[in-house]
Amino acid sequence: METLARLAHAGTLLIVNALLASLSCAIFLALRWSLRHSGRTRGLVLWALSQAFVAGGFCVLILPAFQIHFVGLGLLGNLLIDLGTAFSFAAVWIYFSKPRRFGFVIIVAAAVAIVESILVLRGGEDLRVMVMVGGSLKAILAFATGLMLWRCPDPSERVPARVAAAFHAFWGLALLIRVAWWVVHPAAEGLHDVTSSFGLLARMVLTWAITPCLLWMMSRQFDADLRRLAHEDALTGVANRRAMWGAAERSLSHAASTRSRCGVLILDVDHFKAINDRFGHPGGDQVLIAIAKVLQAAVKSPDLVARIGGEEFMVLMRDTDASAVARMAEDLRRAVETAPFAVDGVTLHCTVSIGHHVAETDESWNDAVTRADRALYAAKLRGRNRAEVAEGFER
């Protein structure tokens, strides 16, 4: 520790840490401002505050170099850094939607901070006490933050989250090494901390690494959201037209090579305009969402449900035949007919008309959809709430 203290001047490291934390704070604030209308700012303010407190703590500890001294200066600087560490933990906690198992850490950290303040105020700024108690506090928060990051529930963010977790574990270990040094050196002078350079270097590595990791996490989340929105209907959560067309064309290509067949069903909600006229578009949206849930419950993977526009839904059936498609059409018709839909406290019963078709091996997807759509038109003409096959094409 003494050799490291000679090689790395603590004053320089204090300045570097203050600058890095200030830069991280500015980055998080800029990101918060740029995303203010997106609803994707969870935890950003707390991350910015955490870096602001850390920067403030290091700035306070630099003051003696400018001949500025006051009672409790060291305690104030270290408590600001402790507070920044606590805010960093809180930011991750909120980012991951407040997992209950980690809520107690805040209480433990607050209790340790109070103990540290009491001991220093009573006994003076003894570095042994401040490093051992304050280091233990920050180690608890570092390991808890790292564990939350390691358990990141979103697969798209897991890699950067675990990289960030590794750096938090590194910092927590460095803090424990500092604490252990004071434990095994009981005769060390409590007015001079030879472990400060080691601790400041570890903190510098954490600040240097954590901001890019968190930005990496958020960018992965945005990418996943964009991919999901590109293939998901924004209202109902089922696949959208683009996703259905892509999946169908791949399925037809596969079917041609395996001599299997694909089925397409088009469903249209009967008298949907009357629902919109009675309950308004919000009421109509509630009905569409409820119907989508009924269809999703009835259609199992690898088959696919999509909303292709307005009140129209589509089902793609893979590796099937005409009788299976006909059974599916009737099952879906009955499932919608028997399901109650609550809109503004009123219970409705809706029906759907369905046209279905099984594509031939040499048939294009657009041709298959056209034939299913003609069958749907026939179902409408013949009284609705029924399923019709594309006549002249099924075998």
Sequence and secondary structure as in RCSB ss.txt:
>XXXX:A:sequence
METLARLAHAGTLLIVNALLASLSCAIFLALRWSLRHSGRTRGLVLWALSQAFVAGGFCVLILPAFQIHFVGLGL
LGNLLIDLGTAFSFAAVWIYFSKPRRFGFVIIVAAAVAIVESILVLRGGEDLRVMVMVGGSLKAILAFATGLMLW
RCPDPSERVPARVAAAFHAFWGLALLIRVAWWVVHPAAEGLHDVTSSFGLLARMVLTWAITPCLLWMMSRQFDAD
LRRLAHEDALTGVANRRAMWGAAERSLSHAASTRSRCGVLILDVDHFKAINDRFGHPGGDQVLIAIAKVLQAAVK
SPDLVARIGGEEFMVLMRDTDASAVARMAEDLRRAVETAPFAVDGVTLHCTVSIGHHVAETDESWNDAVTRADRA
LYAAKLRGRNRAEVAEGFER
>XXXX:A:secstr
 HHHHHHS HHHHHHHHHHHHHHHHHHHHHHHHHTTTTT  TTHHHHHHHHHHHHHHHHHHHGGGGT   TTHHH
HHHHHHHHHHHHHHHHHHHHTT  GGGHHHHHHHHHHHHHHHHHHHHH   HHHHHHHHHHHHHHHHHHHHHHHH
T S GGGHHHHHHHHHHHHHHHHHHHHHHHHHHH TTS TT  TTHHHHHHHHHHHHHHHHHHHHHHHHHHHHHH
HHHHHHB TTT SB HHHHHHHHHHHHHHHHHHT   EEEEEEETTHHHHHHHHHHHHHHHHHHHHHHHHHHHS 
TTSEEEEEETTEEEEEE S  HHHHHHHHHHHHHHHHH EEEETTEEEE  EEEEEEE  TT  HHHHHHHHHHH
HHHHHHTTSS EEE TTT  
